[in-house]
Amino acid sequence: MANEELTDKRATADDPEDEAVEAAPRGGLVGGLIKEIRPHQWVKNLFVLAPIFFAKNVFHPDLLVRALAGVGIFCLLSGAVYTLNDLVDVEADRAHPEKRKRPFASGRVPLPTARVFLGALLVVAFGVALATLRLKFVAVAGAYFALNVAYSLKLKKIPFLDVLCISAGFCLRVLGGGYAINVKVSLFMFACTFLLALFLGFGKRRHEIAQVHAGKTRKALKAYTARGLDLALTITGTLTILTYIAYTLDKDTQTTFKSDQLWMTTPSVVIGITRFMQIVRTHPKAESPTQEMLKDTLFVMNLVAWALVVLAIVYRLRPTVG
C-alpha cells in the first residue's frame, strides 16, 4: 500500500516563488502517465507471490499464471492509488519546491486526462480480476483499494494509524495471493508480513522526519520523534526476527516442508533488518529508504542469499508440482 504508497502533500511554500508552477517537463503525455503510476514502487506487490512460493507451487504453470495475474492486478491498483492521491493533492503539490515537478502539478498531464486514466486503470484491474480469478480475490483487491482511498483522504493524517494502514495493505496483498491460487495463508505468514511492514513503515517515517520539509509534507509526522521511531524500529525489527524464528521451528512448518532446517535462513533475516536500520539512519538525503535498500549491494546480496537457501530447503532443489 502504501506507502505505503500514499503521502500527505498539503505543503506550504518556503518562498513566494515556490507557488509558481514550473513549465511542464519534457517527456510527453505517455511518459508522464507512466511516471505517475510509479513502476519502481511495484516491487512491494511481490508479496502477492509469498503464498505460492511457500506452498511449494512455484513450478506449477497454471497456479503461477494465476499468481502473476494477481501481482499485475495489484500493480494496476497501486498505480490507481498513486494517481488518485496526486489528483487530490495537485494544488498542494504546486506549492511544493519538489512535488510541483510531478506530472499533474506541472501540467505535463492535463487533469481531465488524469481522471480518465484513473478510471481506465480501475476498469482494467477489476475487469481482469473478475475474468481470471476468484471472487474472494476481487473482494480483497476492492478492500485494498478502499483502504488506500481512506488513507489518502483521512487516515494518513493520524499518527501510528497511518503506519498500521500500510501494514494492512501488505497483509491484503498476501491474502490476495492466497486466494489467487486457492491456498490458505498461515497465521505465521500474516504475522511476519504485518510486523515486517510495520518495521518498514516506521523506517520510512524515521527517514522523513530527518528531511527539511518533514513537517510540511506530512501532518502526521509532527507527532513522531526520532527517538520514538528508533525505539519502534528496534521493537518491530526484533519481533519480526523472533516471529520468523518461531515460524521456522513450528512443527506444522517442518511437516509442510519436510525439513527442520529452515531456521538456517534466520541470519539473513537478521542481516536484512539490521542493514535497513543502518540505511534509514545513514542516508537521510535519499528519496526513500525502501528504494535505497534495493540499490544497496549488501542488502540485495543478502536477499538473494536468503531466497536461494529457502529455495534449496523448501524445494530440495526439485520443483514440486501439486
DAZIZI-V732638 format. One record per residue. RES is the residue in one small letter. PSI is psi in whole degrees, 0 to 359 (999 if undefined). BURIAL is # if it has 9 or more other ideal C-beta (glycine too) atoms within 8 Angstrom, else .. D_CENTER is the distance of its C-alpha to the mean C-alpha in Angstrom with 1 decimal. Layout:
# DAZIZI-V732638
res | psi | burial | d_center
RES | PSI | BURIAL | D_CENTER
RES | PSI | BURIAL | D_CENTER
This chain:
# DAZIZI-V732638
res | psi | burial | d_center
m | 277 | # | 4.9
a | 146 | # | 5.3
n | 35 | # | 5.9
e | 325 | # | 5.3
e | 349 | # | 6.3
l | 145 | # | 10.0
t | 151 | . | 12.7
d | 114 | # | 16.3
k | 20 | # | 18.5
r | 82 | . | 21.9
a | 160 | # | 23.4
t | 145 | . | 27.1
a | 139 | # | 28.8
d | 336 | . | 30.3
d | 141 | . | 33.1
p | 331 | . | 34.7
e | 337 | . | 34.2
d | 346 | # | 30.4
e | 342 | . | 31.0
a | 145 | . | 32.1
v | 129 | . | 29.8
e | 157 | . | 29.7
a | 146 | . | 31.1
a | 128 | . | 28.6
p | 157 | # | 27.2
r | 158 | . | 28.4
g | 342 | . | 26.6
g | 170 | . | 27.5
l | 312 | . | 26.0
v | 316 | . | 24.1
g | 322 | . | 22.5
g | 319 | # | 21.5
l | 320 | # | 19.8
i | 317 | . | 17.9
k | 324 | # | 16.8
e | 325 | # | 15.9
i | 2 | # | 13.3
r | 62 | # | 11.5
p | 330 | . | 11.6
h | 345 | . | 10.6
q | 353 | # | 6.9
w | 350 | # | 7.2
v | 334 | . | 7.2
k | 332 | # | 3.9
n | 356 | # | 6.5
l | 346 | . | 8.9
f | 337 | # | 8.5
v | 334 | # | 10.8
l | 352 | # | 13.3
a | 314 | # | 13.7
p | 317 | # | 16.6
i | 328 | # | 18.6
f | 311 | . | 18.4
f | 352 | . | 19.7
a | 1 | # | 22.0
k | 36 | # | 23.7
n | 21 | # | 23.6
v | 329 | # | 21.8
f | 12 | # | 25.2
h | 109 | # | 26.0
p | 310 | . | 26.1
d | 315 | . | 25.9
l | 324 | # | 23.1
l | 320 | # | 21.1
v | 319 | . | 21.6
r | 320 | # | 20.4
a | 318 | # | 17.2
l | 326 | # | 16.5
a | 321 | # | 17.4
g | 318 | # | 14.8
v | 313 | # | 12.1
g | 319 | # | 13.9
i | 317 | # | 14.1
f | 329 | # | 10.4
c | 317 | # | 10.3
l | 319 | # | 13.2
l | 322 | # | 11.9
s | 316 | # | 8.9
g | 321 | # | 11.8
a | 322 | # | 13.9
v | 313 | # | 11.9
y | 318 | # | 12.0
t | 313 | # | 15.6
l | 316 | # | 16.6
n | 317 | # | 15.3
d | 333 | # | 17.3
l | 318 | # | 20.2
v | 322 | . | 20.4
d | 21 | # | 20.4
v | 321 | # | 22.4
e | 319 | . | 25.4
a | 322 | # | 23.7
d | 325 | # | 22.0
r | 341 | # | 25.6
a | 1 | # | 26.8
h | 137 | # | 24.2
p | 332 | # | 25.5
e | 316 | . | 22.3
k | 346 | # | 20.4
r | 348 | # | 23.6
k | 353 | . | 23.1
r | 155 | # | 20.2
p | 317 | # | 21.5
f | 314 | # | 22.4
a | 326 | # | 23.7
s | 345 | # | 25.8
g | 2 | . | 27.3
r | 322 | # | 26.1
v | 116 | # | 24.9
p | 144 | . | 27.3
l | 320 | # | 25.9
p | 320 | . | 27.7
t | 321 | # | 26.2
a | 320 | # | 22.7
r | 319 | # | 23.5
v | 319 | . | 24.8
f | 317 | # | 21.8
l | 313 | # | 19.5
g | 320 | . | 21.9
a | 319 | . | 22.0
l | 316 | # | 18.3
l | 319 | # | 18.6
v | 314 | . | 21.9
v | 314 | # | 20.8
a | 308 | # | 17.6
f | 332 | # | 19.6
g | 314 | . | 22.8
v | 319 | # | 21.4
a | 315 | # | 19.9
l | 326 | # | 23.4
a | 333 | . | 25.2
t | 336 | . | 23.6
l | 174 | # | 21.9
r | 158 | . | 23.0
l | 330 | . | 23.2
k | 322 | . | 21.2
f | 317 | # | 18.2
v | 320 | # | 19.0
a | 318 | . | 19.2
v | 318 | # | 15.8
a | 319 | # | 14.4
g | 320 | # | 16.6
a | 322 | # | 15.5
y | 313 | # | 11.8
f | 318 | # | 13.2
a | 319 | . | 15.7
l | 318 | # | 13.5
n | 328 | # | 11.7
v | 314 | # | 15.2
a | 321 | # | 16.5
y | 316 | # | 13.9
s | 321 | # | 14.7
l | 331 | . | 18.4
k | 308 | . | 19.0
l | 335 | # | 16.7
k | 347 | # | 14.9
k | 352 | . | 18.5
i | 115 | # | 19.0
p | 143 | . | 18.5
f | 319 | . | 16.7
l | 329 | . | 16.1
d | 318 | # | 13.3
v | 324 | # | 11.5
l | 323 | # | 12.6
c | 320 | # | 11.1
i | 316 | # | 7.5
s | 319 | # | 8.7
a | 324 | # | 10.4
g | 320 | # | 7.7
f | 320 | # | 6.5
c | 323 | # | 10.3
l | 325 | # | 11.0
r | 312 | # | 9.2
v | 317 | # | 11.5
l | 318 | # | 14.3
g | 320 | # | 14.1
g | 324 | # | 14.4
g | 316 | # | 17.4
y | 329 | # | 19.0
a | 326 | # | 18.7
i | 9 | # | 21.0
n | 48 | . | 22.8
v | 135 | # | 21.9
k | 131 | . | 21.7
v | 130 | # | 18.8
s | 156 | # | 20.3
l | 326 | . | 20.0
f | 321 | # | 19.3
m | 319 | # | 16.2
f | 315 | # | 15.0
a | 314 | # | 16.2
c | 318 | # | 14.6
t | 313 | # | 11.1
f | 313 | # | 11.7
l | 319 | # | 13.3
l | 319 | # | 10.9
a | 322 | # | 8.0
l | 315 | # | 11.0
f | 312 | # | 12.0
l | 322 | # | 9.0
g | 315 | # | 9.2
f | 326 | # | 12.9
g | 320 | # | 12.8
k | 317 | # | 11.2
r | 321 | # | 14.0
r | 322 | # | 16.5
h | 320 | # | 15.9
e | 322 | # | 16.3
i | 346 | # | 19.5
a | 352 | . | 21.1
q | 158 | # | 21.0
v | 317 | . | 24.0
h | 22 | # | 22.7
a | 309 | # | 20.5
g | 343 | . | 22.7
k | 329 | . | 22.9
t | 341 | # | 19.4
r | 111 | # | 18.0
k | 324 | . | 20.7
a | 336 | # | 19.0
l | 337 | # | 19.1
k | 337 | . | 22.9
a | 351 | . | 22.7
y | 151 | # | 20.9
t | 155 | . | 23.0
a | 318 | # | 22.4
r | 316 | . | 24.4
g | 320 | . | 22.6
l | 326 | # | 19.1
d | 320 | # | 20.6
l | 318 | . | 22.0
a | 320 | # | 18.8
l | 317 | # | 17.1
t | 316 | # | 20.2
i | 309 | . | 20.4
t | 325 | # | 16.9
g | 316 | # | 17.0
t | 316 | . | 20.4
l | 324 | # | 19.6
t | 315 | # | 16.8
i | 314 | # | 19.5
l | 320 | . | 22.2
t | 322 | # | 20.3
y | 318 | # | 19.6
i | 316 | # | 23.3
a | 322 | # | 24.4
y | 316 | # | 22.5
t | 333 | # | 24.3
l | 354 | # | 27.6
d | 137 | # | 27.4
k | 321 | . | 30.4
d | 322 | . | 28.5
t | 313 | # | 26.0
q | 326 | # | 29.0
t | 318 | . | 30.8
t | 315 | . | 28.0
f | 358 | # | 27.6
k | 43 | . | 31.3
s | 145 | # | 30.7
d | 22 | . | 30.6
q | 4 | . | 29.2
l | 337 | # | 25.5
w | 339 | # | 25.9
m | 345 | . | 26.6
t | 355 | # | 22.9
t | 318 | # | 22.5
p | 323 | . | 23.5
s | 323 | # | 20.6
v | 317 | # | 18.2
v | 315 | # | 20.3
i | 317 | # | 20.3
g | 315 | # | 16.6
i | 313 | # | 16.3
t | 318 | # | 19.3
r | 321 | # | 18.3
f | 319 | # | 15.0
m | 322 | # | 17.2
q | 317 | . | 19.7
i | 317 | # | 17.4
v | 318 | # | 16.4
r | 338 | . | 20.1
t | 357 | . | 21.6
h | 60 | # | 19.6
p | 338 | . | 19.9
k | 356 | . | 20.4
a | 153 | # | 17.2
e | 319 | . | 15.0
s | 138 | . | 11.9
p | 329 | # | 12.1
t | 327 | # | 8.8
q | 322 | # | 10.5
e | 324 | # | 13.8
m | 331 | # | 13.2
l | 352 | # | 12.9
k | 351 | . | 16.2
d | 120 | # | 17.8
t | 313 | . | 20.4
l | 316 | . | 20.8
f | 314 | # | 17.2
v | 317 | # | 16.9
m | 320 | . | 20.3
n | 320 | # | 19.6
l | 318 | # | 16.6
v | 319 | . | 18.9
a | 317 | # | 21.6
w | 313 | # | 19.7
a | 319 | . | 18.9
l | 319 | . | 22.6
v | 317 | # | 24.0
v | 317 | # | 22.1
l | 317 | # | 23.2
a | 321 | # | 26.7
i | 311 | # | 26.9
v | 316 | # | 25.3
y | 354 | # | 26.9
r | 35 | . | 29.8
l | 15 | . | 29.5
r | 132 | . | 30.5
p | 142 | . | 28.4
t | 116 | . | 28.8
v | 111 | . | 29.4
g | 999 | . | 29.5
